[in-house]
Amino acid sequence: MAPALLLIPAALASFILAFGTGVEFVRFTSLRPLLGGIPEPGGPDARQGWLAALQDRSILVPLAWDLGLLLLFVGQHSLMATETVKAWMSRYFGVLQRSLYVACTALALQLVMRYWEPVPRGPVLWEARAEPWATWVPLLCFVLHVISWLLIFSILLVFDYAELMGLKQVYYHVLGLGEPLALKSPRALRLFSHLRHPVCVELLTVLWVVPTLGTDRLLLALLLTLYLGLAHGLDQQDLRYLRAQLQRKLHLLSRPQEGEA
């Protein structure tokens, strides 16, 4: 039992790192662009047009750096999710495979957020500058971001947050209950293999719904949108399973409770 108990601190450390990274990601994607945390030296009038930006090294160099950071994250997140790598990690790290994946994802995302280079002089796709848009657009964006993050957290809880973070696997292992995924139906396992990111729409809202869409934010939104789109592989069978599960839960909620007249 002693070696098994040593797995618990490792899983908890991975969970704490992932949770802290999630909080930081909310600040990075929502609070900073909505509250104007990105400096703009020279003001909006000093920004360049799109054609001029393609010839300006002060814009291209930070964009290339940001692109490299995003590709590092996407590469790590995709490579470690392949069956070959997961089998290798399970062979050498056992039940900590999921915790290790979560920790590496959090570290890659930390690199993106900590070393991201804003491009304040670059062109913007849109910007709310004139009143009343300068007041109401940021407020509307803030409300939509709050709703999106609440939906994201709710969906993660529905999809078994403890299992996603690797805690449930260690808990089951310590108690000798086996692998949690073994208790799920084949249709559920098939759905999870196709739906790697169940919060796609909400994340897209966070990425695109901003009062000012500058050059580096456009790069972030474009690349992550492309990645989220490619990560989904739902088919008709998955959709039928989702529809059946939704109908079953609605039926359970609509049933009269015991003791009701």
N, C-alpha and C positions, 0 to 999 in steps of 0.2 A: 504493500500500500504506500510505503514511503516514496518510491520513485514516482508513482502515479500522482501523489500529492504535490510533487515538485513541478508538475505541469501546470498547476493552477496559477502560480505567480506569473509564469510566462504568458498564459492566456489573458490574465488580467492586465498585464503590461501592454499587450497588443491592443486590448480593448480601450484602455485609457488613451493610448497614442491615437487610435482611430477616432475616438470621441472628440479629443482635443483638436484633431485635424479637421473634423467635420465642423466644429464651431468656427475655426479659423477660415474654413472655406465659405461659410455664410458671410463672414466679414469681407472676404476677398471678392466675392461675386455680387454681394448685395449692398452692404453698408458703405464700402468705399466708393463705388460709382454713384450711389444714390445720395450720399452725404457730401460729395465733392472732395473726397480725400486725395485725388490725384492732382498734383500741382500742374499748372498751365503757365509756364513762363512766357511772358509776352502777350498773354491773353488770346482770345479767339481770333483776333485779326491777324495774329502772327502765324496762324496755321497755313500749311501749304495745300495746294491742290493735288489731285491724285496723280497727274502726269509729272508734276515737279517732285512728288514724293518718291517716284521710281528712280530718280537721279540723285537723291539726297542720302549720303551715307549715314548722316545722323538719324535718319528714319529707318533705313534698310538694315543697319547693323543691329539695333535693339529688336527689330522685328525678327531677324534671323535667329537671334538669341532666344527670344520667346518661342519661336517655332521649335527650336531644339529642345527646350524644356517640355513643351507639349508632346513632342514625339517620344521623349524619354518616358513620360508618364503613360502614354498610350501603348508604347512598346512593352513596358513592364506589366501593365494591367492586362494586356492581351496575351503575352507570352506565358505568364504564370497561370493563366486560365486554361491553357491547352491541356488536353488529357495526358500528353506525354510528360509535361513538366509536373502536373499534379501527381501522376504516378511516381515520379522520381522523388518528389518531396514527401509523399506518403511513405515511401520506402525508408527514407533517412530520418524523417522528422515525425512520422507516425501521426498521432491524433492532432498534433500541432500544425498540420499542413494548412488548414484554413486560417489559423491565427498568424502564421508566417506570411501568407498571402495578403492578409489585411494589413499587417505591419509594413510590408514592403510597399503596398499601395499608398498607405499614409505617408511614408517617407518620400516617395516620389512626388506626391501632391504637395508636401511641404517644400520640396525643392522648387516646384513651379511657383508657389505663392511667395516664398522668401526672396527668390532671385528674379522675379518678373520685372521686366523693364517697361515702364510706361512710355508712350510716345506722344507727349502733349502737343508737339508741333505738327503732328501728322494731320491729314485730312479727316473729316468726320462724315459719316453717312447721313446722320441726322442729329439735330440739336435743338432743344427747346430753350430759346433765348428771349423771345418777346413775351410780354405779358398779354393775356393771363396764363399762357402756356408754361412760362418759366416757373409758375407757382403750382399749377394744377397737374402738369405732367409728372413731375417728381413725386407728388403725393399719390397719384394713381399708380405709378410704378411701385411705390413703397407698399401700398395695399396689396397689389398683385403678388409681390415678392413674399409678403407675410403669409398670404393664403397658400402660395406654392410650397413654402417651407413647411407649413402645418400639414399639408397633404403629403409631402415627402416623408415626414416623420411618422405620420399615421400609416402610410403604406409599408414602411420598413417594419413597423410593429406587426402589421398583419402578416408580412412575409417572414416572421420569426426572426426578430432582430438578434437574439442571442445566438442563433445558428449562423446567421450571416457573419457575425463577428468572431465565430469560432469558439465561443464560450460553451455552448451546448454540447459540442463534440467532446470537450475535455470533461465536462460534468458527467456525461453518460459513460465515458471511459472510466472515470474514477469509481463510479457506482456499479460498473460492470453491466451496463444496459445495452452495450453495443453501439452501432452507428445510427444517429438520428435519421439520416436519409433512408436507411433500410426500412423504416416504419412508414415511409410515404408511398403512395400508389405510383405505379409506372407512369400514369398519365401526368401526375404532378411532377415527377422527375423529368419527364420529357418537356413539360412547360418551362421548368427552371432552366433547362439546358438551352432553350431558345430565347428566353426572356431574361437576359443577364442584367438589364437595367429597368426595373419595373417603374421607375419614376421619370421616364423619358420626357413626357409632355411637361411636367412641372419644372424639370431642369432647363428645358428649352425656353420656358417662360422667364426663368431667372436670367438666362444668358442674353436674351434678346430684348426684353422689356426694360429698357433703361432710357433716361431722358437724353443722354448723349452717347452716341455710338461712335467712339473714336477708332483709330486704326488698330491699336493693340487689342481693344475689346472685340472688334470685328474678327480679328484673327482667332481669339479665344472662342468666340461663339461659332464661327464657321467650322473650325477643326473639331470641336467637341460635338457639334451637331452632326457632322459627318460620321464621327466615331459612334455616337449613340444610334444613328440610323443603321450602320453596318452591323452593330452588335445585336440587332433584333432579327429573329428569323421565325416569327410566328406564322403558322399556316392555319388552314381551316380546322384541323383537328384540335389545335391549341385553342382556337377561338370558341369551338363548341364546348371544350372542357371549361373554359372561363365562364361561358354563358350558363352552363349547368351548375357550376359552383355558386355563381351569383344568384340564380334562381333558388337554389337550396337554402342559402343564407337568408334571402328575403322571405322564404316560406317559414323558416324558423322564427324570424322576427315577427311575422304576422300571426303566428299561432297564439291563441289566448293563453295567458298564464294560469297556472293552477290557483284556484281560489277565487278567480274572477267569476262574476255572475254571468 
